[in-house]
Amino acid sequence: MKISVIGDIHPAGWEVFKKTDFEVFEIKNFEPNNLKEELKNVDGILLRTSKLDKSILSNCNNLKIIARHGVGYDNIDYEYLKEKKIALTITGTSNAVTVAEYVLTCFLSLARNINSSDKLVREGRFKEKKTLPDFFELYKKKVLICGFGRIGKAVAKRCLGFEADVHVYDPFVDDKEIIKANCIPSQKEEGLRIADYVTLHLPLNQNTQNFVSKHELAYIKKTAIVVNASRGGIINEEALIAALDNNQIQAAALDVFEKEPPQNDHPLYQFNNVLLSPHNSALTLECRRRMSIEAATSIVDYFLDKKKLNLDNLVNKNDIEI
């Protein structure tokens, strides 16, 4: 089998491939024309973040599986994969804990004004601590988690450790499952109105685009902290900027953006109460290792022993034959 790895992965993933007789090679040039040429005879692809649209995929004459190094797959023409019965897997068990820790980091850092306190000390203004704005606890506050998949559940477990009241909005999850996890089922508007902390864990699609926009930001608490570590476009950035300008929310953290990378003079850069990161909430060393192994294993199992394939990671299992 001929396998391409598009993007850099942890060496542990390469070790999985070395135990096979597959021909595995890395692609470092992500230009569409180069991808069309390099991928035309591959049987499988391990994909980081490069975009694979129909124009590229239609040149992949032998392609049978794409293993995403992550959980989102909006960089792939999914409808084309379904039509051609090409398997798509994700690394569903690898990054939940990592992203959940990122969310809690943002909650605590923004609530406690860590950046402002650090700056004050570095500027020799230690005795001026009374000039800092109020800061807050997570203890017994109301948290709204939008999306209750693996990551949402991992966030919930950690928030419960702070004795927070954890509310969950997810129309695709039964209320009984939410209650079993010691959380409170909630409707979208109800949850956003009462939440002190909001975290988004939704896929990007027509239903979730601008999930939080001008309308929602108008009734969120002024003391609320909002975190998006899912996909850019779930929060409307223009509306968020206006809300921050008008002090409609306390603070925000974004790991993802509508356009990545964001522009060099992005208006969000002006706010001291905003934390920004380069879409790396899942990229701890430990998680990168797990994702590389999980993605490589999906490809190996698909070709050598489909009985071992983790069907929970197989996104389009209803559209292909296993």
Secondary structure in CASP SS format (residue, H / E / C, confidence):
PFRMAT SS
TARGET T0000
AUTHOR 0000-0000-0000
METHOD secondary structure of the structure
MODEL  1
M C 1.00
K E 1.00
I E 1.00
S E 1.00
V E 1.00
I E 1.00
G C 1.00
D C 1.00
I C 1.00
H C 1.00
P H 1.00
A H 1.00
G H 1.00
W H 1.00
E H 1.00
V H 1.00
F H 1.00
K H 1.00
K C 1.00
T C 1.00
D C 1.00
F C 1.00
E E 1.00
V E 1.00
F E 1.00
E E 1.00
I E 1.00
K C 1.00
N C 1.00
F C 1.00
E C 1.00
P H 1.00
N H 1.00
N H 1.00
L H 1.00
K H 1.00
E H 1.00
E H 1.00
L C 1.00
K C 1.00
N C 1.00
V C 1.00
D C 1.00
G E 1.00
I E 1.00
L E 1.00
L E 1.00
R C 1.00
T C 1.00
S C 1.00
K C 1.00
L E 1.00
D C 1.00
K H 1.00
S H 1.00
I H 1.00
L H 1.00
S C 1.00
N C 1.00
C C 1.00
N C 1.00
N C 1.00
L C 1.00
K C 1.00
I E 1.00
I E 1.00
A E 1.00
R E 1.00
H C 1.00
G C 1.00
V C 1.00
G C 1.00
Y C 1.00
D C 1.00
N C 1.00
I E 1.00
D C 1.00
Y H 1.00
E H 1.00
Y H 1.00
L H 1.00
K H 1.00
E H 1.00
K H 1.00
K C 1.00
I C 1.00
A E 1.00
L E 1.00
T E 1.00
I C 1.00
T C 1.00
G C 1.00
T C 1.00
S C 1.00
N C 1.00
A H 1.00
V H 1.00
T H 1.00
V H 1.00
A H 1.00
E H 1.00
Y H 1.00
V H 1.00
L H 1.00
T H 1.00
C H 1.00
F H 1.00
L H 1.00
S H 1.00
L H 1.00
A H 1.00
R C 1.00
N C 1.00
I H 1.00
N H 1.00
S H 1.00
S H 1.00
D H 1.00
K H 1.00
L H 1.00
V H 1.00
R H 1.00
E C 1.00
G C 1.00
R C 1.00
F H 1.00
K H 1.00
E H 1.00
K H 1.00
K H 1.00
T H 1.00
L C 1.00
P C 1.00
D C 1.00
F C 1.00
F C 1.00
E C 1.00
L C 1.00
Y C 1.00
K C 1.00
K C 1.00
K E 1.00
V E 1.00
L E 1.00
I E 1.00
C E 1.00
G C 1.00
F C 1.00
G C 1.00
R H 1.00
I H 1.00
G H 1.00
K H 1.00
A H 1.00
V H 1.00
A H 1.00
K H 1.00
R H 1.00
C H 1.00
L H 1.00
G C 1.00
F C 1.00
E C 1.00
A C 1.00
D E 1.00
V E 1.00
H E 1.00
V E 1.00
Y E 1.00
D C 1.00
P C 1.00
F C 1.00
V C 1.00
D C 1.00
D H 1.00
K H 1.00
E H 1.00
I H 1.00
I H 1.00
K H 1.00
A C 1.00
N C 1.00
C C 1.00
I E 1.00
P E 1.00
S C 1.00
Q C 1.00
K H 1.00
E H 1.00
E H 1.00
G H 1.00
L H 1.00
R H 1.00
I H 1.00
A C 1.00
D C 1.00
Y E 1.00
V E 1.00
T E 1.00
L E 1.00
H C 1.00
L C 1.00
P C 1.00
L C 1.00
N C 1.00
Q C 1.00
N C 1.00
T C 1.00
Q C 1.00
N C 1.00
F C 1.00
V E 1.00
S C 1.00
K H 1.00
H H 1.00
E H 1.00
L H 1.00
A C 1.00
Y C 1.00
I C 1.00
K C 1.00
K C 1.00
T C 1.00
A C 1.00
I E 1.00
V E 1.00
V E 1.00
N E 1.00
A C 1.00
S C 1.00
R C 1.00
G C 1.00
G C 1.00
I C 1.00
I E 1.00
N C 1.00
E H 1.00
E H 1.00
A H 1.00
L H 1.00
I H 1.00
A H 1.00
A H 1.00
L H 1.00
D H 1.00
N C 1.00
N C 1.00
Q C 1.00
I C 1.00
Q C 1.00
A E 1.00
A E 1.00
A E 1.00
L E 1.00
D C 1.00
V C 1.00
F C 1.00
E C 1.00
K C 1.00
E C 1.00
P C 1.00
P C 1.00
Q C 1.00
N C 1.00
D C 1.00
H C 1.00
P H 1.00
L H 1.00
Y H 1.00
Q H 1.00
F C 1.00
N C 1.00
N C 1.00
V E 1.00
L E 1.00
L E 1.00
S C 1.00
P C 1.00
H C 1.00
N C 1.00
S C 1.00
A C 1.00
L C 1.00
T C 1.00
L H 1.00
E H 1.00
C H 1.00
R H 1.00
R H 1.00
R H 1.00
M H 1.00
S H 1.00
I H 1.00
E H 1.00
A H 1.00
A H 1.00
T H 1.00
S H 1.00
I H 1.00
V H 1.00
D H 1.00
Y H 1.00
F H 1.00
L H 1.00
D C 1.00
K H 1.00
K H 1.00
K H 1.00
L C 1.00
N C 1.00
L H 1.00
D H 1.00
N H 1.00
L E 1.00
V C 1.00
N C 1.00
K C 1.00
N C 1.00
D C 1.00
I C 1.00
E C 1.00
I C 1.00
END
